[in-house]
């Protein structure tokens, strides 16, 4: 068996990787069972052919570098099964993930060269996002976009060219909460909206190993949104969320929750602090300005407890409603 040393920056081919590690050569996600590895091959240009740009290095967040990768499945809704499952649960299965990016054709041949970025791990706090995008057949479907982080000790060999490509057009997608419904929905007074399921977070906390630092990350916001969705569902409300793409910018804006029954956008924060609430105010203002007929949508911040009186006054002055969790459920507008 041919040997191949995986060093970030290495340029090789799928065939050479397969000969060394015993994996396949044709799919974007290739598990190597005996080697206990999962090889991920990212080719942003392939997605662009179908009309979406989900693959690439995203902007760093508070936990460090992040690479987004579209899961397996060319047609129909993608799910956490098969190859997607092998990537999603690589940690539980004791497999390392190795990320490659397409790097042009082999001179004189048709094979695609692969540039090794480095060893990665699926983000344990938010393993993937669900986006909407056309399949190979042109039909819109749910797409899993995995969130990959460099493992401690890895210096990724990515370049400026690996950054997420800007969106070619602006648009609004509506995500249907899996806790309420999964059928396509129509957004009031808006057109062209499509629905997708959102992943629910139920684990109270997760230890995330980020390069050079280990942090305990509380899933307060996810728990808060899930509890509030259930609360609204019990009252007969239908909830979704938005995914807003902006022409010329990578990624998407993703408000936490949309109450279709009351036409309200919610932004949740896991901590009731002034800085968090000021951030929520700015986020809500940004979301609303991209929605057709923004004067018709109401906005509210969702918190785990009541803020101080002065912060409540701030929200009132900014025309942002307040809902917060109590021992008995939730209080505040529009619940009172």
N, C-alpha and C positions, 0 to 999 in steps of 0.2 A: 504493500500500500504506500502510495506517495505521501510524503510528509509535507505539511504546510504550517508555518508558524504564523499565528494570528497576531499581527502587530498593527495598531492603528496607522492608517495611511497605506497599507498594503494594497496593491492593485492586482487582482487575479481574475479567475473565471469561476463560474458555477461548477464546471467540470472538475477543476482542480480541487475545489472544496469538497465535492462529492467523493472523489478518489481518496481524499485524506480521512474524511469523517463519516462516510457511508450514508449520506443523505441523498434526496432527490435533486433534480436540476431544473424543474419546470415551474414550480409554484413559488409564490411570493413568501410563503412560510414553509420552511422545510425542516421538520424535526429529524434529528439524528439520534436514534434510540440508544444505540450502544455507546456513543460518545457523550450521551446526556447533554445534548445541546439543541438549541433551536436557532436556525439561521433565518434571518429576515432580510429580504431583498426589496429595497424601496426604489421606485422609479416614478418620480413625480410627473414626468411627461406622459406616462400611461394614463394617469387620471385626467390630465388636461385634455386628452383625446375624447373623453366622455363628458367633459364639461365641469369638472371640479378639481380643486387644488388643495387636497387635504394633507398630503405628505410633505414633510420638511421640518426643519428646525424652527420651533416656535420661539417667541420671546421668552427669556428667562422669567420665572416667577419667584415667589419668595422662597421656594425650595431648590432653586437652581436651574440648570439647563434642562431642556425638554425637547424631545423629537416626537412628532406625530406620524403615525403610520396607519394606512388604510388596510383593514383586514381582508381575509380571503372570501371570495364569492363574487363572480362577475355579473350574475343576474339574480334578481330577487333579494329579499331582505337577508342581510347577513346576521348570523347568530353566533353565540359562544358555543360552537360545536366544531368537531373535526380539527382542522389546523388552527382555527381561531382559539379553540379551547387549549391546544398545546401551548400557545403563546400566553394566553390569559393566566394559566395556572402553571407556568414554568417553574416558579419558585416552589410550589407545593410538590411538584414532580422531581425536584432536584436537578433541573436543567438550566444551563447558562444560555443567555440570549446574545447573539452576535449580529450586529446591524451592518448591512452593506448598502451602498447607494450606486445606482447605475452610473457608469463612467465611460460611456462611448463604446464603439465597436472595436473588436480586435482587428488590427490592420490586415487587410486581405481576406477577412472572414466575416461571417455574419453574427458570431457570438458577441454578447454584451459583456464588456469588462465590468468588474465589480470592485469598488473602492471600500475598504474596510474602515468603518467609523469607530468601532470599539464595542466592548461588552456593555450591554444595557440591561435594565430590569423594568418590568412593567410597574408603573406607579401603583403602590398598594392602596393609596387613599382613593384615587379616581383612576381605575385601570384603563378606561376608555370613555369616549364620548360617542353619542349616536348622532350621526348627521344624515342629511338627505342628499342624495345624489343619483344621477342616472346610471343604470346598469349598461352592460354591453348591448342590450336590446333597446336602449333608449328610454326604458320605463323607470320612473323614479322609485327609489327604494331606500330602506334604512341601511346605513353604512356604519360599521364599527371603526372608529378612529382611535387606535391604541396610543396611550401616553407612555413614552419610553424615557427612562432616566439613565444617565451613565452610572455604573456601579462605582463604589469607592475605589480609588486608585487608578481609574481609567481617565486618560486625557483624550477625549474624542477628536478624531482627525477630520472634523467637518470644516467646510469653507463657507465663504459668503454665498456661493452658488447653492448651498444646501438649505438656505433659509426658505421659509414658506413663501410661495409665490403669491403676489397680490391677487385678490379676487377680480375676475373680469367684469363683473356686474354687481349691482346692489340688489338685495332682496330680503324677504322675510320668510322664514320657515316657522311653522308652529309645531311644537313637540307635544305629543299626547302623553299624559302621565299614565304609566303602566298600572298604577293603582286605581285608575278610574276607567280608562278606556284606551283602546288601541286603534280604533277606526279613524280614517281621515276626518279632519274637522275643518270647518270654515270659520275664519276669524270675522267677527262682525265688522262691516264697513270696509273690509280689506279684501283684496283679490289675490289669487296666485299662491295662497298659503297651503302648505302640506304638513302632514302630521308624522311624528315618529315617536317611538317609545323612549322614555328616559330611564336611566339606571337608578335604582333606589339604593340608598345607603342606610344600613341598619346597624353596623358595628359602631359602638360608642367611641372607640379610639383605635388608632393604629400607630405603630412605631415605624417611621419611615427612615430608611437609611439613605441619606443624601450625601453626595461626595463631600468628605471632610467633616461632616457633622451628622449626628443622629438626633432627630427631633421627634418628639411625641406630638402627633397631630390629632386634635379632637375633631370629630365629624359633627360638630354642633350644628352647623348650617344644614347639612344633609338630613340630620335627625329632625331638626326644626321644620324644614320644608315638608318632610314626609308626614309628620304629625299634623301639620296644618292642612295638608291635602286631605288627610282622612277626616279632619274636622269639617272642612268645606263639603266633602263628599256626603257626609252624614246629613248635611243641610240641603242636599240636592244640587250642589254646585258642580259644574264641570271645570276641571283645571287642566292647563297645559303650560307650556313655556315657549319663549321665542328663541329663535336663532337668527341673528341679523348679520348678513354679510354686507360689506361696504366695498364698493368698487375702488380698486387701487390699494387696498389694505389686506394683509394676510389675516387668517383666522376669522373669528366671528365674535359678536357680542351675544352673551347668553344670560338674560335675566333669569332669576330663579324660579318664578312661578307666574302664570297668567290665569286669572279667574275669568273664564269666558262668560259666566253668568252675570257678573257685575262689571265686566270690562275693566279689570284692575290688574296692573302690573305690580308684582311684589319683588323686592330685593331683600334677601335674608342676611343677617349677620349673626355669627355665633357668639359675639361678645357685645354687651351693651355699654360701649364706651363712646365718648364724643368722636374720637377719630374714626371709628368704624361707621358711625351714623353719618358723619360728614362724607365719608366715601360713598355710602349708599345713596345719599342725596345726589352726588355728582353722577353716579352710575344711572340712576333713574332719569335724570335730566338728559343724559346722552341717549338712553334707550328711546325715550319718548320722542325726541326730535327726528328719529328715523322712521317713525310710524306714520302712515298716511292719516290725515286728520288727527294730529296729536292732541288737539283740544278735547277730543271725545274720550280719550283713555285717562283713567285715574291711576295714580301711583301711590304705593304705600311701602313702608319699611316693616319687616318682620323681625322681631327680636325675642330673645329668650327671657327677658324680664323688662319691666318698665324702666325707661331712662329717667334722668333727673328732670325737674320741672323746666329748667332752662333749655335743655335739649328738646323737650316737648314743644316749647315755644318756638324753637328754631324750626322744627318740622312744620309747625302750623304756618309760620311766616313763609316757608318755601313751598307751601301747598302740597306737602307730602303727608299722607295719612300714616297712622301708627297702629300696628297690631303687635301684641306681645303675649308670651306664654305665661300662664298662671298655674297654680296647683290644680285648678279645676278644668283647665283647658286653655282658652285664649280670650283676651279682652281687647277692646279698642275698636276703632272704625274699621270696616263697616259692620262690626258685630254687635255694636251697642246702639 
